[in-house]
Amino acid sequence: MGSGAVEPTGDQAVDQAVLRLTEVTELSLREQLAVFDAVHAALQDRLADAEG
């Protein structure tokens, strides 16, 4: 993500979660933590869905 561009994974839920990470530098630390928690939860949910 060094160039700021995020390569799509092909999974909409994962892509949306990763895209949220590109916005954290503009946020306060408290807001960053909230985004990290939300992204972590979204990715865990997606993984659980994939595992069935």
DSSP file (Angstrom, degrees, kcal/mol; ACC not computed):
  #  RESIDUE AA STRUCTURE BP1 BP2  ACC     N-H-->O    O-->H-N    N-H-->O    O-->H-N    TCO  KAPPA ALPHA  PHI   PSI    X-CA   Y-CA   Z-CA
    1    1 A M    >         0   0    0      0, 0.0     3,-1.5     0, 0.0     5,-0.0   0.000 360.0 360.0 360.0  13.4    0.0    0.0    0.0
    2    2 A G  T 3   +     0   0    0      1,-0.3     0, 0.0     2,-0.1     0, 0.0   0.837 360.0  48.2 -59.6 -34.5    3.0    2.3   -0.2
    3    3 A S  T 3  S-     0   0    0      2,-0.2    -1,-0.3     1,-0.0     3,-0.1   0.519 115.0-113.0 -85.0  -4.0    1.7    4.0   -3.3
    4    4 A G  S <  S+     0   0    0     -3,-1.5     2,-0.3     1,-0.3    -2,-0.1   0.245  81.8 118.7  91.2 -13.9   -1.7    4.6   -1.8
    5    5 A A        -     0   0    0      2,-0.0     2,-0.5     1,-0.0    -1,-0.3  -0.676  52.3-152.0 -88.2 140.6   -3.3    2.2   -4.3
    6    6 A V        -     0   0    0     -2,-0.3    13,-0.0    -3,-0.1     9,-0.0  -0.957  11.7-136.9-114.3 123.0   -5.0   -0.9   -3.1
    7    7 A E        -     0   0    0     -2,-0.5    -2,-0.0     1,-0.1     0, 0.0  -0.644  28.4-114.8 -78.9 127.9   -5.2   -3.9   -5.3
    8    8 A P        -     0   0    0      0, 0.0    -1,-0.1     0, 0.0     4,-0.1  -0.292  16.7-157.1 -62.8 144.7   -8.6   -5.5   -5.3
    9    9 A T        -     0   0    0      2,-0.3     3,-0.1     3,-0.0    -2,-0.0   0.647  39.7-115.6 -92.9 -18.7   -8.8   -9.0   -3.9
   10   10 A G  S    S+     0   0    0      1,-0.2     2,-0.6     2,-0.0     0, 0.0   0.323  89.5 102.9  95.6  -7.1  -12.0  -10.0   -5.7
   11   11 A D     >  -     0   0    0      1,-0.1     4,-3.0     2,-0.0    -2,-0.3  -0.947  62.1-154.1-111.2 115.4  -13.9  -10.3   -2.5
   12   12 A Q  H  > S+     0   0    0     -2,-0.6     4,-2.4     1,-0.2     5,-0.2   0.874  92.5  50.5 -59.8 -41.3  -16.1   -7.3   -1.8
   13   13 A A  H  > S+     0   0    0      2,-0.2     4,-1.8     1,-0.2    -1,-0.2   0.910 114.5  44.1 -64.5 -42.1  -16.1   -7.6    2.0
   14   14 A V  H  > S+     0   0    0      2,-0.2     4,-2.8     1,-0.2     5,-0.3   0.920 112.4  52.5 -68.1 -44.1  -12.3   -7.9    2.1
   15   15 A D  H  X S+     0   0    0     -4,-3.0     4,-2.4     1,-0.2    -2,-0.2   0.903 109.8  48.7 -59.7 -41.9  -11.8   -5.1   -0.3
   16   16 A Q  H  X S+     0   0    0     -4,-2.4     4,-1.6    -5,-0.2    -1,-0.2   0.900 111.9  49.3 -65.3 -40.1  -14.0   -2.8    1.7
   17   17 A A  H  X S+     0   0    0     -4,-1.8     4,-0.9     2,-0.2    -2,-0.2   0.934 113.0  46.1 -64.6 -46.0  -12.2   -3.6    4.9
   18   18 A V  H >X S+     0   0    0     -4,-2.8     3,-0.7     1,-0.2     4,-0.7   0.888 108.1  57.2 -65.1 -39.1   -8.8   -3.0    3.4
   19   19 A L  H >< S+     0   0    0     -4,-2.4     3,-1.1     1,-0.3     4,-0.4   0.869  99.4  59.5 -60.6 -36.4   -9.9    0.2    1.8
   20   20 A R  H >< S+     0   0    0     -4,-1.6     3,-1.3     1,-0.3     4,-0.3   0.831  96.7  62.3 -61.2 -30.8  -10.9    1.5    5.3
   21   21 A L  H X< S+     0   0    0     -4,-0.9     3,-1.0    -3,-0.7     4,-0.3   0.772  91.7  64.9 -67.3 -24.5   -7.3    1.1    6.3
   22   22 A T  T << S+     0   0    0     -3,-1.1    -1,-0.3    -4,-0.7     3,-0.2   0.661  99.8  54.1 -71.6 -13.6   -6.1    3.6    3.8
   23   23 A E  T X  S+     0   0    0     -3,-1.3     3,-1.2    -4,-0.4    -1,-0.2   0.516  81.1  89.3 -96.9  -6.7   -8.1    6.3    5.6
   24   24 A V  G X  S+     0   0    0     -3,-1.0     3,-1.9    -4,-0.3    -1,-0.2   0.760  71.8  70.1 -70.5 -24.2   -6.6    5.9    9.1
   25   25 A T  G 3  S+     0   0    0     -4,-0.3    -1,-0.3     1,-0.3    -2,-0.1   0.752  97.4  53.8 -65.4 -20.6   -3.7    8.3    8.7
   26   26 A E  G <  S+     0   0    0     -3,-1.2    -1,-0.3     2,-0.1     2,-0.2   0.465  99.9  82.9 -88.4  -2.1   -6.1   11.2    8.8
   27   27 A L  S <  S-     0   0    0     -3,-1.9     2,-0.0    -4,-0.2    -3,-0.0  -0.599  83.6-103.9-105.2 160.6   -7.7   10.1   12.0
   28   28 A S     >  -     0   0    0     -2,-0.2     4,-2.7     1,-0.1     5,-0.2  -0.319  42.8-102.5 -70.4 164.9   -6.9   10.5   15.7
   29   29 A L  H  > S+     0   0    0      1,-0.2     4,-2.4     2,-0.2     5,-0.2   0.905 123.6  52.3 -58.3 -42.8   -5.4    7.6   17.5
   30   30 A R  H  > S+     0   0    0      1,-0.2     4,-1.6     2,-0.2    -1,-0.2   0.914 111.8  46.0 -60.3 -43.2   -8.7    6.8   19.2
   31   31 A E  H  > S+     0   0    0      2,-0.2     4,-2.1     1,-0.2    -1,-0.2   0.867 109.5  55.4 -68.8 -36.0  -10.5    6.8   15.8
   32   32 A Q  H  X S+     0   0    0     -4,-2.7     4,-2.9     1,-0.2    -2,-0.2   0.927 106.2  51.2 -60.9 -44.5   -7.7    4.7   14.3
   33   33 A L  H  X S+     0   0    0     -4,-2.4     4,-2.5     1,-0.2    -1,-0.2   0.890 108.2  52.2 -60.8 -39.4   -8.2    2.0   16.9
   34   34 A A  H  X S+     0   0    0     -4,-1.6     4,-2.3     2,-0.2    -1,-0.2   0.904 111.0  47.2 -63.8 -40.7  -11.9    2.0   16.2
   35   35 A V  H  X S+     0   0    0     -4,-2.1     4,-3.0     2,-0.2     5,-0.3   0.930 111.3  50.8 -66.1 -44.9  -11.2    1.4   12.5
   36   36 A F  H  X S+     0   0    0     -4,-2.9     4,-2.6     1,-0.2    -2,-0.2   0.916 111.7  48.1 -59.4 -42.8   -8.7   -1.3   13.2
   37   37 A D  H  X S+     0   0    0     -4,-2.5     4,-2.4     2,-0.2    -1,-0.2   0.916 113.2  47.6 -62.8 -43.2  -11.2   -3.1   15.5
   38   38 A A  H  X S+     0   0    0     -4,-2.3     4,-2.4     2,-0.2    -2,-0.2   0.904 113.4  47.2 -66.1 -41.5  -14.0   -2.8   12.9
   39   39 A V  H  X S+     0   0    0     -4,-3.0     4,-2.6     2,-0.2     5,-0.2   0.918 111.5  51.2 -66.1 -43.1  -11.7   -4.0   10.1
   40   40 A H  H  X S+     0   0    0     -4,-2.6     4,-2.3    -5,-0.3    -2,-0.2   0.927 111.8  47.0 -59.3 -45.5  -10.5   -6.9   12.2
   41   41 A A  H  X S+     0   0    0     -4,-2.4     4,-2.5     2,-0.2    -1,-0.2   0.905 111.6  50.8 -63.6 -42.0  -14.1   -7.9   13.0
   42   42 A A  H  X S+     0   0    0     -4,-2.4     4,-2.2     1,-0.2    -2,-0.2   0.905 112.1  46.5 -63.6 -41.2  -15.1   -7.6    9.4
   43   43 A L  H  X S+     0   0    0     -4,-2.6     4,-2.3     2,-0.2    -1,-0.2   0.873 111.5  51.4 -70.6 -36.0  -12.3   -9.9    8.3
   44   44 A Q  H  X S+     0   0    0     -4,-2.3     4,-2.5    -5,-0.2    -2,-0.2   0.922 110.6  49.4 -63.8 -43.0  -13.0  -12.4   11.0
   45   45 A D  H  X S+     0   0    0     -4,-2.5     4,-2.3     2,-0.2    -2,-0.2   0.916 111.2  49.2 -61.2 -43.4  -16.6  -12.5    9.9
   46   46 A R  H  X S+     0   0    0     -4,-2.2     4,-2.2     1,-0.2    -1,-0.2   0.905 111.0  49.5 -64.4 -41.0  -15.6  -13.0    6.3
   47   47 A L  H  X S+     0   0    0     -4,-2.3     4,-2.0     2,-0.2    -1,-0.2   0.907 110.0  51.0 -64.0 -41.8  -13.2  -15.8    7.3
   48   48 A A  H  X S+     0   0    0     -4,-2.5     4,-1.0     1,-0.2    -2,-0.2   0.897 110.1  50.4 -62.6 -39.7  -15.9  -17.5    9.3
   49   49 A D  H  < S+     0   0    0     -4,-2.3     3,-0.3     1,-0.2    -1,-0.2   0.901 110.5  49.6 -63.2 -40.7  -18.3  -17.3    6.3
   50   50 A A  H  < S+     0   0    0     -4,-2.2    -1,-0.2     1,-0.2    -2,-0.2   0.833 109.5  51.0 -68.9 -32.4  -15.6  -18.8    4.1
   51   51 A E  H  <        0   0    0     -4,-2.0    -1,-0.2    -5,-0.2    -2,-0.2   0.676 360.0 360.0 -80.0 -16.7  -15.0  -21.7    6.5
   52   52 A G     <        0   0    0     -4,-1.0    -3,-0.2    -3,-0.3    -4,-0.1   0.455 360.0 360.0  78.2 360.0  -18.7  -22.4    6.6
